[in-house]
Amino acid sequence: SPSPRRSRTILARLLVSAMSCVIASRVAVPTVPVAARQLASTRSGFAGAVPRTIRRSFVSHHARTTKRARHQTLIRAGWNDFEWGSATIVSNDLAAKEGGLHVVIVRVAEEVTKGYVKPGQFVQMRIRDEGKPAFLAIASPPGADDTNLQLLIKSVDGTAGDICAMKPGDTLGVSPAMGNGFDLGKAPASETPNTLLFATGSGISPIRSLIQSGALGDRDVTLFYGTASEKSTAFADEFKAWEEKGIKVVHVMSQVGGPPTYVQEALRLALENVDAAKTCAVLCGQKEMTEAVIEVLTGHGVAKEKCIMNF
């Protein structure tokens, strides 16, 4: 007769095979980690025979499979359905004294700049073929340059931080210009002449592109721009030029005191001057900020479909 150790191994393999079949057939069962814990806690000889390392191995395999499935969905969605091109770093300068923001200018093929037609579009960039790309909104307006793109990048762990460490002449991979950008067609100036812009941190990048593009035309525009402090504010030297274009700049700094300390708070203070029926908003920045701002606006009567984002 087989040894007890061999019997446990056979039983363990049978269990793993059975669990795989159940999941593959999409029968309504608990998630794999829950199922493994339930089996281990039954005190039955069969469940007890499954070594913990095998249960952990199965859970890990399922997690990897799920991750691959999500990745395949992303590819089918079109984010990776393109040919990578090459970009060259032209310049790399700090955008502010603090905060790790860099203004990076890259030289790209003309096909990339031709595909950049609307503020709010972005490119993917990567250092290595197998590396995870960074998604970077373009800070320069469409049509400004046939060969160069300007990007505002925060130095954080990963590809974005690697790009911030690069020097002029270094090369990296770049995608075509992607995304639909800010679709102002959802809020024509004839219907919503009052336009509120909202940005935090590096989210000012596509908002700057929108301002410089001239797409705002004769709209009555107010920019609510949130940063940590004056020293961590990108493009602060452009505020005067923006105001000369007729854009009112409300600069909110979270580490300087207040109120307000956040853009949604500044918005609440200005609500009495907001005609909801004639107002639209364009937003880019932290998820918490955009959700809070949209909640305030819709609560005031601004239509949610008039709250425009670039994705």
C-alpha positions in Angstrom: 0.0 0.0 0.0 1.2 3.6 -0.6 2.9 5.4 2.2 1.0 8.0 4.2 3.2 10.8 2.7 2.5 9.6 -0.9 -1.2 9.4 -0.1 -1.3 13.0 1.1 0.5 14.1 -2.1 -2.0 12.3 -4.3 -5.0 13.7 -2.4 -3.5 17.2 -2.6 -3.2 17.0 -6.3 -6.7 15.8 -6.7 -7.9 18.7 -4.6 -6.1 21.2 -6.6 -7.4 19.7 -9.9 -11.0 19.7 -8.5 -10.7 23.3 -7.3 -9.4 24.4 -10.8 -12.3 22.7 -12.5 -14.9 24.4 -10.2 -13.4 27.8 -10.9 -13.1 27.2 -14.6 -16.7 26.2 -14.8 -17.7 29.5 -13.0 -19.7 27.7 -10.4 -20.7 30.2 -7.6 -18.1 29.3 -4.9 -16.2 31.4 -2.5 -13.0 33.1 -3.7 -9.9 30.9 -3.7 -8.4 32.2 -0.5 -11.7 31.8 1.3 -12.2 28.3 -0.1 -8.8 27.2 1.0 -9.3 28.5 4.5 -12.7 26.8 4.7 -11.2 23.4 3.6 -8.4 23.7 6.0 -10.7 24.4 8.9 -13.1 21.5 8.3 -10.7 19.1 10.2 -11.5 16.4 7.7 -8.7 14.0 6.8 -8.9 15.0 3.2 -8.6 18.8 3.8 -5.9 18.3 6.4 -3.9 16.3 4.0 -3.3 19.3 1.8 0.0 20.9 2.7 -0.2 24.6 3.4 2.5 25.3 0.7 0.3 23.7 -1.9 -2.8 25.8 -0.9 -0.7 28.9 -1.0 0.8 27.9 -4.4 -2.7 27.5 -5.8 -3.9 30.9 -4.5 -0.8 32.5 -5.9 -1.3 30.9 -9.3 -4.9 32.0 -9.4 -3.9 35.6 -8.6 -1.3 35.6 -11.4 -3.9 34.2 -13.8 -6.4 36.9 -12.9 -3.7 39.6 -13.3 -2.9 38.3 -16.8 -6.6 38.3 -17.7 -6.8 42.0 -16.7 -3.7 42.7 -18.8 -5.3 41.0 -21.8 -8.4 43.1 -21.3 -6.3 46.2 -21.4 -4.7 45.2 -24.6 -8.0 44.5 -26.2 -9.1 48.0 -25.0 -6.4 49.5 -27.3 -4.0 50.9 -24.7 -1.2 48.6 -26.1 -2.5 48.2 -29.6 0.2 50.4 -31.2 3.9 50.4 -32.3 6.3 51.9 -29.9 8.5 54.8 -31.3 11.6 56.4 -30.0 11.9 59.7 -28.1 15.0 61.7 -27.1 15.3 63.9 -24.0 15.9 67.5 -25.1 15.8 69.1 -21.7 15.0 68.1 -18.1 14.5 70.9 -15.5 12.8 71.2 -12.2 9.4 72.7 -12.5 9.4 74.0 -8.9 11.8 74.2 -6.0 10.1 71.4 -4.1 7.8 68.5 -4.8 9.8 66.6 -7.3 8.1 68.0 -10.4 10.1 68.1 -13.7 9.4 69.8 -17.0 10.7 67.4 -19.6 10.9 68.2 -23.3 11.2 65.2 -25.6 11.9 65.0 -29.3 9.5 62.6 -31.1 8.6 61.6 -34.6 6.3 63.9 -36.5 3.7 61.2 -36.5 3.4 61.6 -32.8 2.9 65.3 -32.9 0.4 65.1 -35.8 -1.7 62.7 -33.7 -1.8 65.2 -30.9 -4.9 67.3 -31.8 -6.7 68.1 -28.6 -5.6 69.3 -25.1 -5.9 66.5 -22.5 -4.3 63.8 -24.7 -1.4 61.8 -23.3 1.5 59.6 -24.3 2.9 56.4 -22.8 6.6 56.3 -22.2 8.9 53.5 -21.1 12.6 53.0 -20.5 12.9 49.4 -21.4 11.0 47.1 -23.7 9.7 45.0 -20.9 9.2 47.9 -18.5 5.9 49.2 -17.2 5.0 52.5 -19.1 4.1 55.8 -17.5 1.0 57.6 -18.7 1.9 61.3 -19.1 -0.5 64.1 -20.1 1.0 66.6 -22.5 1.6 70.1 -21.2 2.3 71.9 -24.4 -0.6 72.8 -26.7 -1.4 70.9 -29.9 0.4 72.3 -32.9 3.0 74.2 -30.9 5.9 72.2 -32.2 6.3 69.6 -35.0 9.0 67.6 -33.2 8.9 68.4 -29.5 6.4 67.7 -26.7 6.5 69.2 -23.2 5.6 67.1 -20.2 5.2 67.7 -16.5 6.4 64.6 -14.6 6.4 64.0 -10.9 9.5 62.0 -9.7 7.9 59.0 -8.0 9.0 55.3 -7.9 8.8 53.6 -11.2 9.1 54.7 -14.8 8.1 58.3 -14.1 10.9 58.7 -11.6 13.3 57.0 -14.0 12.4 59.6 -16.7 13.0 62.4 -14.2 16.5 61.1 -13.7 17.4 61.1 -17.5 19.7 63.5 -19.2 19.5 65.3 -22.6 20.4 62.9 -25.3 19.0 59.8 -23.5 16.4 57.9 -25.4 13.2 56.0 -24.4 10.1 54.5 -25.9 7.0 56.6 -26.7 3.5 55.8 -27.9 1.4 57.8 -30.3 -0.7 60.6 -28.7 -3.6 58.8 -27.1 -7.0 59.5 -25.6 -9.9 61.8 -26.6 -8.6 64.8 -24.6 -11.0 67.4 -23.1 -14.2 67.3 -25.2 -15.5 70.8 -24.9 -18.2 69.9 -27.4 -20.1 68.5 -24.4 -20.4 72.0 -23.2 -20.6 74.6 -26.0 -19.6 78.1 -25.1 -23.0 79.3 -26.4 -24.7 77.2 -23.7 -22.1 77.3 -20.9 -20.0 80.4 -21.2 -18.8 80.1 -17.6 -16.0 77.5 -17.4 -14.3 76.4 -14.2 -10.9 74.6 -14.4 -9.7 72.4 -11.6 -6.2 71.0 -11.2 -4.0 69.7 -8.4 -0.3 68.9 -8.6 0.9 67.5 -11.9 -2.7 67.6 -13.1 -2.1 71.2 -14.2 -0.2 69.7 -17.2 -3.2 69.2 -19.6 -5.0 72.2 -18.1 -2.0 74.3 -19.1 -2.3 72.8 -22.6 -5.9 73.8 -22.7 -5.2 77.3 -21.6 -2.4 77.8 -24.1 -4.3 76.2 -27.0 -6.8 79.0 -27.3 -9.7 76.5 -27.2 -11.3 78.3 -24.3 -12.0 81.3 -26.7 -14.1 84.0 -25.1 -15.4 81.9 -22.2 -15.4 83.4 -18.7 -12.8 81.2 -17.1 -11.7 80.6 -13.5 -8.8 78.2 -12.6 -8.8 76.6 -9.2 -5.3 75.2 -8.8 -4.2 73.3 -5.7 -0.6 72.7 -4.6 1.1 72.1 -1.3 2.9 75.4 -1.2 4.3 78.2 -3.4 7.6 76.3 -3.7 5.9 73.2 -5.1 3.8 75.0 -7.7 4.6 74.3 -11.3 4.1 77.0 -13.9 3.6 79.7 -11.2 5.6 82.1 -13.4 2.8 81.8 -16.0 -0.1 83.0 -13.8 0.3 86.6 -15.0 0.1 85.6 -18.6 -2.9 83.5 -17.9 -4.6 86.3 -16.2 -3.8 88.6 -19.1 -5.8 86.1 -21.2 -8.8 86.8 -18.9 -8.4 83.7 -16.7 -8.9 84.3 -13.0 -6.5 82.1 -11.0 -7.5 80.9 -7.6 -4.3 79.3 -6.1 -5.0 77.1 -3.1 -2.1 75.8 -1.0 -2.8 72.9 1.4 0.4 73.4 3.6 0.2 77.1 4.0 -3.0 77.4 6.1 -6.4 78.5 5.3 -9.3 78.2 4.8 -9.4 77.3 2.0 -6.8 74.6 1.9 -8.3 72.5 -0.9 -9.8 73.4 -4.2 -13.2 72.0 -3.3 -13.3 74.3 -0.3 -12.4 77.3 -2.5 -15.2 76.3 -4.8 -17.7 76.2 -2.0 -16.8 79.7 -1.1 -17.3 80.9 -4.7 -20.6 79.0 -5.3 -22.8 82.1 -4.8 -21.3 83.5 -8.0 -21.8 80.3 -10.0 -24.8 80.2 -12.4 -25.3 76.4 -12.6 -27.3 76.5 -15.8 -24.5 78.3 -17.7 -21.5 76.6 -16.1 -19.2 73.7 -17.1 -16.1 72.3 -15.5 -12.8 70.8 -16.7 -11.0 68.7 -14.2 -7.6 66.9 -13.9 -5.9 65.7 -10.7 -6.2 63.5 -7.7 -9.3 61.3 -7.7 -10.4 62.5 -4.3 -10.3 66.1 -5.6 -12.2 65.4 -8.8 -14.9 63.4 -7.0 -15.3 66.1 -4.3 -15.5 68.9 -6.9 -18.1 67.1 -9.0 -20.2 66.4 -5.9 -20.2 70.1 -5.0 -21.0 71.2 -8.5 -23.8 68.7 -9.1 -25.2 69.5 -5.7 -25.3 73.2 -6.8 -27.2 72.2 -10.0 -24.4 71.9 -12.6 -25.2 69.0 -14.9 -22.8 66.1 -14.4 -22.3 65.7 -18.1 -20.9 69.2 -18.1 -18.1 68.1 -15.8 -15.4 67.2 -18.4 -12.3 65.0 -17.8 -9.7 63.7 -20.2 -10.5 60.0 -19.9 
